[in-house]
Amino acid sequence: MNSVSNRIELKDVLSGANVHHNPSVPVLVEKTLARGEGVLTSTGAICATTGKYTGRSPKDKFIVEEASSKDSIDWGSVNQPISPEVFDALYQKVLHYLHVQGEIFCFKGFAGADPKYRLPMQVINESAWHNLFAHQLFIRPTEEELKTHEAEFTVISAPNFKADPAVDGTASETFIIISFERKVVLIGGTEYAGEMKKSIFSVMNYLLPEKHVLPMHCSANVGQEGDVALFFGLSGTGKTTLSAEATRRLIGDDEHGWSNNGVFNIEGGCYAKCINLSQEKEPQIWDAIRFGSVLENVVLNENSRIADYDDATLTENTRAAYPMQALDNIVDPSIAGHPNTIIFLTADASGVLPPISRLTKEQAMYHFISGYTSKLAGTERGITEPQAVFSTCFGSPFLPRAASVYAEMLGEKIDQYQTSVFLVNTGWTGGEYGVGKRMNLSYTRAMVRAALEGELDAVETVQDPIFGLQIPLHCPGVPDEVLQPMKTWADEAAYVQNATELAQKFNENFSKFSGISEDIKNAGPLVK
């Protein structure tokens, strides 16, 4: 392996005259335009494209195998090991590369809205628009905080530096490497801005449990009475739609910590999907896309610069990044009390899971570890029919530790704070995908509202014979017959067959986990 002679330190890179330290939004917008990195849209946002990579590169993500952390990492296909020697050689190459650039940009800020648990961090970019993204997505310091800011973790993003796998020990030209010992995230070979955001989330997923804080991939909001709700769910389950409720204020849309003080947002902004975005359906996101916001891979009219959110020519994973303060109905700072209610969202294309069910603590831990939904045809190349998808703790790609660590913390907090947990199926009813129909959104909203307002706490329930879930017999605003999936199917035998097949998929997925108590294992489907 080639090595770089003449070692260079990060402080040498940051002390150069070519470094812009915490430039303002207007400066970053000007730099982005002057450097040809993006264009201005009709609403004043910056629009940039990311070329070859329009999403995360999970096969190119590594964690350095270091003595201080290696026994705490759940090594495997998600957390791939890489040696300290490979990391250090690549780290030196990237530092040398940045040191000779005409301009580089440094953002200093925080991850974690609660001062007791926040991580002082910095993001170093060769692209102005990437630094604008970091400025909007992470928590921005006050002038006073900036004077004493000392970064405990550093993200270095050099998208135009491409690795040589044969020389550098990577899987491809792209690399996302976390060193917990050196407290560095090293990113190269990809312009997709989401790698920065998700790398810091991975870091927090490792660090927060050591402080007895549960990190969570969820949205969160608070009601008029101060009641807090968490919404977990994979893409397409309705997490954004259902957590954006006019009568409730948003704490955050994606990443949170749950400490002994309550819930806090890990981020300072939102990174919203905007494919098929419309002002009518999602007015808050629509109105947030203005000066200082960043659009990623959105197609614009060449002359008017009006965004065409229905155009998926570049990718279906089009994104908008903007600060929390671009929204009106928010909690600021993004800190609230302990969750009264947790909602697990799933879009079950087999049409067999109840539209809403109340979970015991053990069932909550089981379904948290499972993280189930259906991936629909057309969402990814090669998928022609719905597929069952399981993402551990609803955030498998970002969990350095074993699933049992996060599940046990969740169970402890549910017990301690008497939190109610519900599983809500926003998928199909009356039959599987292609036979039945998607659950009526107004019914789902009514069910979620009833769960949040405590209207289901004393309602009589019946146990689902296959999944063991407790199904309410009544819910305000929802016909009783909708609540029990078997009764919505014309063919009861077909329902039983489909439900049994899904139960077996749950069992197969769960069998890969170790260190799980028998109580949690037994909280899964009754059909084994």
N, C-alpha and C positions, 0 to 999 in steps of 0.2 A: 504494500500500500504506500503510495506517495505521501509524504508529509510536507507540511509547510514549514520552511525554516524561518527564522526571525519571528518568534512568537509575538503576538500583539494582544493587548488586553482590551476588554470592553470599554474601560474608562478612556483609553486612547482614542477609540472610535468616537466616543461621545464628546470629547473635548475639542474636536476639530471645528474649524471655522465654517465648514459645510453643513453643520447640524442646526436644524431649526427645533428649538425646545418649546414644547407646548404652544405651537402656533394657533392662532384663533381660527374659528370657522371661516371668516371671510378670507384670511390669508391662505388657508388650505384650498378653498374653492378657486381662488386666483391661481395658485400654483398648479392645481389639477388642470385647469384650462390652458395655462401657458405652456405646460409640459405635454399637452396633447393626450392626457391620460383619460379624459372623459369630456362630455359635452353638457351644456346646460339645457334642462328641459323647460317646457312652457310654464311650469309651476315654480321654477327656480331651483329645483333639485339637480344634483350631479348624477349623470348616468354613465356608468363604466361597464365595459365587457371584460370577461375573464378568459377568453380564448378557449384553449383545449379543455380546461377543467372548469366545469360549471357546477360542481358539487364537491363534497368531501372525498378524500382519497384514503379510505380506511386501510387498504393494503400497504400504504406507504407510511403509516403511523407506527412509531416505536416508542418504547420507554427504555432508558438506559439501565442496564442491569448493574446496580450499585449496592454495595454492602449495607448501606444504611436503610435501603427501602426494599430490596429484592424479596424479603420474606413476607412483605405486606401486599405484594402485587399478585393479582390473579392472572398469571401468565397464560397465554393461549393465542388464538387467532385475532382477538381484539387487542390484547396487550402483548405485542410482540417485543421480545428482548433485542437489544443491540448493545454492543460492548462499549465500555468507556473510551477505549482507544479509537474506535470508529467515530464516535461522537466528537471526541476532541479534535481529531484531524479535520472533520467537516466544519466544526465550529471555527477553527482557525482560518479555514479557507473563506468562510462567509464573512468573518471579521475583516480580513484583508480585502475582500471584494467591496464591502461597504465603505471601507476607509478611503478608497480612491474614487468614490462616486462624487459627482458634482454637488449633489444635495442629498441629505437624508433627514428624516423627520422623527422626532421623539415625543411621544405622549406619556405623561406621568399621571397616574390616577389610581383608582381603587377597584377591587372586585369585592362586593359585599357592602350593602347599605348600612348594616349595623356596625358602628365604629369599633365595638368590642371584638368583632370577628372578621373585619375587613382585611383584605390582602393589599398592601401597597405594591403596585406593579407599574411596569413601563412597557411600552410597545415601540420598537424601533423599526422603521419602514424605509424602503427605498422609493416607495410610491406615495405621492401626496394624498391620493384618494383613499389609500389603505389607512393612512393616519387619520383622515377625516372619519372613516368608518370606526376606527378605534376610539376616537374622541366622542362619537355619538353612542357607541355601544357600551362602553365602560363608564364608571362613575367619575365624573369630572371633579377635580379638587377646587376648593376656594383659593383665593390668592394667598391667604394665610397658611392654608394646608400645604400649598405648593412650596412655600419657603422652607419647610422642614421635611419635605417628602423624601423618604429613602426607600427605593424600590426593593422589595424582598423577592420579587420574581420578574423576569424579563422575557418578553416575547420578541424574537428577532425574525423579521419576515423579509426575505430577499427573493421574490418570485422569479426574477430574471436570472438568478444563479441556479443552474441546473446541475444536478449530480451526475457522475458517471458511475453506474452501478458496479462495473468491473473494478473500478479503482476505489470508490468511496464506500462500498459495502451496503448500499441501499438496494431496494427492490426495483426502483426506476429512477428517472430524473427528479422525481418529486420526493420530498421527505418532510415529515412532521415528527420531531423527536423531542420528548420531554426528559429532562434530567432533573430529578428531585434533589439530588445532592448539589449540583451546580446552580439549581434554581433558574433554569433557562428552558424556554421552548424555542426550538430552531426550526424554521419553516423555509423551504425553498422549492422552486420548480413549479409552483402553482400560484395563480393570481386569485383564486377563490377566497374571498375575504372571510368567509365563515370558519376557515381553519383557525384563525386567531381567536375568535369567540369561543369555539368549542374546545380549544386547547386549554384555555383558562378555566373553563367549566370542568374539564378533566382534572386539572390541578386542584381545584376546590373540592372535587369529589374525593380526592386523596387526603387533603389537608383537614377539611372540616370535621370528619369523624374523630380525629385526634383531639378536637376541642369539644367533643360530645354534641356536635351539630350535625343534623341529618341533611345532606345536600339532596335536592330533588329536581327532576326534570318535569316541571309542571308550571301552569299559570296559577295566579292567585288573585282573589279580589276580596273586598270587604263591604258588608251591607251597612245600611243606615243605622243599625243598632250596634255596630262594631263587630258583628259576627264575621269570621274569616272562613273562606272556602278555598280549597285546592282542587285543581282540575288536572288529572294525569291523562294522557292519551297520545297515541302515535298519530302520524300524519293522516288526515282524512277522517278523523273521528269526531271533529267538531269542537276541539278544545278552544280555538280562538273565538269561534262564533258564540259558544255557550258561556264563556267567561267574560265576554264583552256585553255586559248587561247594564242598561241605562240607570237602573236603580242602585247599582253597586259600583264602587270605585276600584280601579285596577291597581294592584300592588306590583305586578309584573306579568309578562306573558310567557316566560320560558324557563327561568332558572331561579331557584330559591333555596334558602337554608332555613331549618327549623331548629332553633336553639331553646334554651331554658327561658329566654325572654319572649319568644314568639317567632313569627315568620319575617324574613327579610329577603328582598330582591338581591341577587348576586350582581345583576347588571344595572346599567344606567340608561339603557335604551331598549329598543325592540328591533328584531330582525324578522320581519313578516314576509311570508310568501305572498306574492301579488299576482300570480297567474289567475286570470279571469276576475281580477279585482274590479268592483263596481262601487260607485258612490252610494247607490241605494242599499246594497247589502252590507257594506263595511265602511260606513262614513268616517269613522275615527281614523282608520288607516289611510283612507283616501285624502283626508284633510291634513294628515301629518306629513305628506310628501310635498315638502316645500323647500325654501332655501335652507341649506345645511344638511338636508337629507340626502341619502345615497341610494340610487337605483342600480341594481346589478343585473345585467343581461336582459334588460327590458328593451323591446324594440320600439324605436321612435319614428314618427313621421319625419322624413329628412328635412323638410322645409319648416313645418310648424313646430317641430320638436314636442308634439303631443304624444304621450305614451300610449301604446296599444297593448293593454294588459292581457288581451285575448290571444296575442301572437306568441306562440311557443317555438318559433323558428330556432332560437338559440338554445332554449331549454325550457322545460316545464317548471324548473326550479328558479324562477325569477324571484328577486328579493327586493325589499325596501328596508333600509336601515335609518332609524331616526331616534332622537332622544325621548325619554319618557315625557319630558315637558312639552313635546309637540302634541300630546294628548290632553284633553280637557279634564276628563273624569278620572283622576289618579290620586293615589296616596303619595304625598311628598313631604319628607323622605319616605322611601319605599319600605316602611317597617310597620308591622301590625301585630296583633296578639296571636294567641294559639288558635289553630284551626278548630272550628266547631264541626265542620263537615269536610269530608274528602269524597270526591267523585272520580271514579275510574271510568274512562270512556273507551268503548270498543265499537267498531263498526263490523259486526259479525255478518258476513255475506252468506253464511249457511242458514241464517234466519232462525236459529234455535235458542239463542241466549235470551233471557227475559229482558224486556225493555228497561226495567229497573228492578234491582234486588238489594236487600240489606245484607251486609256482610258482618260476620263475627270478626274478632281480631285475627284469628287464625286464617280465616278465608281472605281477609284483607292482605295478609302477608303472602298467602299463596298467589293471589291474583296480581299482587305487586311484583313478585318475583317472575311471574309468567309474562306479564306485559303483552297481552294478546290483542290482535286485531286482524282484519283481512286486507290484503293488498289486492286492489282491483285490477282487472284487465285494462291495459292501456297506460297504466301509470309508469311502467318500466318496459323497456324493449324486451320482447320475448315472452312477456306474460300475457297469455290468451284467455285465462280464466282465473277467478279469484283464488288467492292462496292464503293459507293461515300463516301469520307472522307472529313470532314471539320475540320481544325485545326486553331483556332483563331490566326490571325496575323502570320500565318505560324509557330507558336511556342506555342500552347496552354498550354502544360505542364509546361512552364517556366514563365508564366505571373502572378505575384501576384496581379496586378491591373486590373481594368475593361478594356475590349477591347476598349471602347470609348476613354480612356486616350491615348492609343497608336495611334489610328486611327486619332484623332484630331491633334496630334503632326505631324503625317505624312502629313495630309492635309495642315497644316500651312507651312511646309517646302517645299512641292511641289509648293505652291503659292509663297513663298518667293524667292525660287531659280529657279523657272521656269523649273522644272524637267519634262521631258517627261516620261510617263508610258505606258508600253505595257503588254498585256496578251498574252503569247505564249503557245500554246497547243502542247506538244510533244507526245500526245497520238495517237488516231486512226483517220483515214480518210477513206472515202468511205464506211463507215458502222461501226457498233459497234464492240467491241472485238469479235473475232470469225468469223466475216463477212468481215470487212474491214481490213486494214493493218496499222502497226505502221508508223507514219509520217517519211518520209525519213530524216535521220539525216543531210544530206547535204543541204536539203531545210531549215531545222530548223536553221542550222548555217548561211545560207545566210540571213534568216529573222532577226536573232539576229544581224548580222553584219550590215545590212541595218538600223536597229533601232538605233544602237550605233553610226553609222556614219551620222545620220541625213537624210538619203536618203528617209525616209518615211514621213518626216515632211510636205512636200508640195504635196504628192500624194493624188489624189482623193479617197474618201472612200465611202462606202455604208453601211447603218445601217443594222445590223442583225435583222430580224423581230421578233425574240423571245427573244434574250438576250440584244438587244439594243446597242450592241458593234459596233464601227466604224471599218469596215474591209477595208484595202487598196485594191484597184483594181489591183495594180501592185507592184511587188517587184523584184529587180534584182536577177537573178538566180533561180527564182521560177515560174513555169507555172501559168498563171493567174487562170486557172480553179481549182487549188489546194487551192486557198485562200478563196473561198466561200464553206463551208462544204456542203451545200444543193446540190450544183452542182456536188459533187463527189459521191453522193448516187444514186444508180440505182432506188430506190423506194423512191420518194419524201414524200409520206404519212408516211412511216416508219420513215423517218428523223424527220418529224414534231412531231410524237408521242414521239420519244426518246428525242427530244429537249425539248418538253413540260414537260415530266417527270423529266428531270434534272432541268429545271427551277423551278418546284414545290419543288424539294429538296433544292434548294437554298433558296426559300422563307421560307420553314419550318425551316431550320437551322437559318436563320436570325431573325426569330420571337422570338427567345429566348433572344436576346440582348435588354437591356434597356438603356436609355439615348442616343439613336442614333437619330440624326436630320432627319427630313422628306426628306431633300435633298439627304441624303445618302441612306435612305430606297428606295427612288424612282429611285436610280441609278442602281438597280438590274434588273432582267429580266422584259421585258415588259408584259409577260404573268403572270398574278397574279392568 
